[in-house]
Amino acid sequence: MTSLKHPDLVSLVMAAVDRILHVEKGQVLEAEGIKLHPSEIHVLLFLHARPGANASEIAERFGITKGAVSQTLSRLEKKGVLTKDRNPESQTELVISLTGRGVRLLKEALRLKAAAEKKFDAALAQLTEPDREAVGKFFRAFEGKE
């Protein structure tokens, strides 16, 4: 196996990122006559991972404004996926709850996420331990954690 030159490795990484983003941007979850777009799917998955999260936490996690989160939550509410109620302890915060439809759509989103993770897992499983360490080191450095 020949070693990759740095520019070739950068090209491979960027091609993979482009492919992920293309799939991500084009991913629409359709179930029960409802279409959820990527931003809505992300919020749904985040609410699953962080029950009780508020709009500020969602905005911080995704690096977007609270206004953008508010718009996404309003679209999800109109689609019957969640409800927004004022927090009785803090009138400035909303309590976000999934409806029955929201729970069913969440299950479908989790299924799609698991399928994507399975593809990543299969690719990573082909790597040797030193290769996995190198990949981990790369992503930690990219995230500024190394």
Helices and strands as residue ranges (DSSP letters): H 6-26, E 29-31, E 34-36, H 38-49, H 55-62, H 66-78, E 82-87, E 90-98, H 100-125, H 129-142
